[in-house]
Structures are given as C-alpha cells and as structure tokens.
C-alpha cells in the first residue's frame, strides 16, 4: 500500500473516531436500541431507520462525496487530494454532528415524515462518513459524466422508491412544503 493511501486511511479513521466520540458524548446510542446491527435496513418509516450500517439514505452520503470532490477540485485544483479529503471530511463530520442536535432532529420531525426520528446511531453516522469517502474516491477515479450519472441514478431511485433523497431532504429541511410532505407520506 502506498504512502498516500495509508495517509488517506489514517485521516478517515481519525475523523470517524473523533466524530463518533462527539456523537456518543452527545447521547447518541452506539448501535440501534433494538440491540443488534444490520448491514441494511430498508424500512424508512421506522424507529430503526438511520440506526444500522446502511439504509436508503446511504446513497445521499455517496453523493456528498462526489459533490465535495467536485467542489474542492473546482476551487482547489492544484491542492493535494488528501487536503481535499480533509475538507470534505470536515464538512461531512460537521453535518453528522449538527444532524444529531435537538435543533435538526426536531426540524426533521416537524417538517418531514420522519416522526420517529431521534437521530442517528454512532455506527450509522460512522458508516455515513465512510459512504461519503467512497463517493469522494469514486469521483476521483471516474470521468465526470460517470459521477453525474451516479448522482442522477441515486436521486431518481430514492425519489421513486422512498419519495425522498438528498434534494428533497435539503428542500424539506430548509423550506418545507406541505405538498411535498403530503406526497412523501403516500
């Protein structure tokens, strides 16, 4: 394994460890309160959503990584990839922490169909960060058209299957629309 890859892995591990520690001290459970960890949990409207390793919101974190890579490459083209990775991790980890504050949890519960949402488990947030890293490195290796295709396919798939996705999640968090909330509720 080359030195750059080792450095990337150490950086990712450090950010996940710090974020996990912060989330745990904020009172987030390490794993699902159900007492076990699943690789996949596919029921959106359930108390186990955002509690296991992956769920329907995992693609949105992969999209984060693709978007962060694109953004930081656009503005910091000559900067080392690990610097762009660190900047992406700062944004992603800050979001994972903010997302698990009472302010954001209550906002989700008020303006979306996520009535049973009480925040993410530490293991889910850690897996979300890893999903962002996967998206970041996919974007670093793939042609731009392929990254754009992944974003479109993931957004279209989650919008079709669960009536949610990154775009709708942002919309409903920032500017909730009753019509969208009604549509999401089925």
HELIX and SHEET records of a PDB file:
HELIX    1   1 UNK A    3  UNK A   25  1                                  23    
HELIX    2   2 UNK A   58  UNK A   75  1                                  18    
HELIX    3   3 UNK A   81  UNK A   99  1                                  19    
HELIX    4   4 UNK A  102  UNK A  111  1                                  10    
HELIX    5   5 UNK A  122  UNK A  141  1                                  20    
HELIX    6   6 UNK A  144  UNK A  162  1                                  19    
HELIX    7   7 UNK A  166  UNK A  174  1                                   9    
HELIX    8   8 UNK A  178  UNK A  184  1                                   7    
END                                                                             
